[in-house]
Amino acid sequence: MYETITTVQGRLVADPVVKQGRSGPFTVFRVAQSERHPDRADPGRWTDSEPSFYDVSVFRGMGENAARSLRKGHPVVVHGKVRVRQFRRDDGSLGTTVELVADSLGHDLRWGATHYTRNGDLAPALPSGAVGPEEFTDAEHDPYVVRDDAVGVGGAAASVASGASAEQPALDTGPPLRPGEHRAA
């Protein structure tokens, strides 16, 4: 039987979740994808189509890196195998979900910059003595988990922590702009 391979560009609808499988931990998250097109009724305005949702599963080291690197709202590009699954809802009706098993994954750099760290430079995600996947998101055990501060992720406290100064401001981490949009000064 043939495999269907595709690439999806979209945004995470929630933070990734690390789960425990038979062969070890893996990461799952959901991506929403919608197309933007010119609004025929209002020239110069863009409209979003209805979103499509994909359940993404990421295994082994890439899953560990995804749990460390991705957060709700991040734009991503996912390349992998498509699986269409049917399930039975509580009311007895059938539903369908589209799952992507990621072969490649990364931030969509069209919408912002990212920082790359090689796996060999990382501390182990599971410290010695750890027994479960919850340590993947525990800032006390994993130095690559970013804590939310009172100002918010990417806010003033995060800028100071990243080494930014008044002379050298941090990169703009606000929401991505669509074509033709400009950030207010």
N, C-alpha and C positions, 0 to 999 in steps of 0.2 A: 504494500500500500504506500502511496505517496504522502509526504509531509507537506503541509502548507506553511511556507515561511513568509513573514511580512515584517514591515517596519511601521511603528506607530509613534507619532509625535503628539504629546499631550501634557497634561498636568496631573500631579498626584492629588487625589481628592482627600487623602488622609495620610498621616505618617505611616511609614512601613512598619509591619509587625513581624517579629521573629517568632517562628513556630518550631516545634520539635517534631521531626519525622523519624521514620524507621532508620534512616541512614545518617541522621544528624540534623542540626538546625538548618532552616531555610527561611527566606524572607518573602513576604507577600505584600502587595499593595495594589491599589486600584488607580487606573489612569483614565481621565476623561479627555476625549478628543472631539473637537468641533472645527468646522471649516468657517472661515470668514469670507464673506463675499460682498460686493457692492450692493447697497440697497437700491433697487430700481425705482422705488417710490420717492426716495430722498437722495439725489445725486450728492456725492461727496461723503456720504455716511456708509459705514460698514455694519453688517449684521452677522451674528453668529448663527450657525445652523444648530439643530438639535444635537446634543452631544451623544457620542457612542462611548460606552464604558468597557474597559478591558481589565480583567483580573490577571495580575502579573505574578508569576512565581520565579524566584531567583535562587539558585542553589550554590552550594559550596562557597568558595572564597568571594565570588561575585555577590552572593547574597549577603555575606558579612559586610562587604564594602557598601552595598546598597543601604543596609541598616544604618551604617555610620554616616553616609553622605546625603541621603535624600530626606526631604521633609514635605509636608503638605504644601501644595501650591507650587512646588518646584517644577519647571518645565523639563521634560525628559524625552529622550529618543530611545525606544525599546525595539530591538530586532530579535525575533525568535519564532518558535513554532506555535502555530495556532491550534487550539483545541476547542471545539464547540461541544458543550455539555448540556444535557437536559437534566432537569431536576423537578421534583414534585413539591409544590408549595403546601403550606399548612391547610389550605382550602381544597387540596386535591388536584388543582389545575397544574399543568406542566409549564415550566419556565425554561428559558435558554440563557446560558451565560457563555461569553467568549473569554477563554483563558489564553494567555501568552506565556510560554516557558522561555524566558530570556536566554539568548545566546550572547548578546551584546547589549550594553546599557550605559547610558551616560546623560549628563545634563545637556539640554539643548542650548548651545552657546550663542544662538541667535538672540536670546533674551538676557544674557548676563555672562559674567566671568566666573570661573571656578578655580580652585587651587588643587593641584594634583600632588598626592603623596604616594610613593611606591609602597607596596605591601611590606617589603623588607624593612622599611623605615618605621612601620607601625608597631606599637606594643601589641601583644596578643589580645584579641578581643575578649577571650575568656581567661581571666586570671587563674593561676593554679588554685585548685580547690573549688572552683566554680562548678556548679552542677546543672545549671539550666540556662536557657537562652535569654532570660530577663537581664543578664549582665550586659547584653549588647546595647541596651538603652540606659544603663545606669551610669551617670556622670561620675560617681565616686569610683567606679571600677574601670571605666573606659575613658581615657583621656581624649578620645576623638568624638565624644558626645558633647554637643553644645548645650549649655544650660540657658534656659530662658531667663532674662534679667528683668528688672522692673520696667525698663524702658522698652523691652521687646527684643526679639531676635534681630540682630543687625542694627540695633539702636546705639545710643551714645555709649553705653557701658561696653557693648560689644566692640565698638570702634576703638575705645581705649585699650581693651584687651588684645585687639589685633595689632596694636602698635601704631595706629593712626594718630595724627596730631593735627593741630590747627593749621600747621604749614603743609601737612600732607594728609588731606581728608581721606576717609575710607571710601571704597567704591560705592556707588549708588546701589543699594539693595532693595529699592522700592519695587512695586509691582511692575512687570514688564509693560512696555508701551506697544500698542498696535501700530502698524504702518500709518503714518500721517498724524499720529498723536504726539504731543510734546508735554514734558514735565513742567509744571508750574514752578516759577522761580521762588 
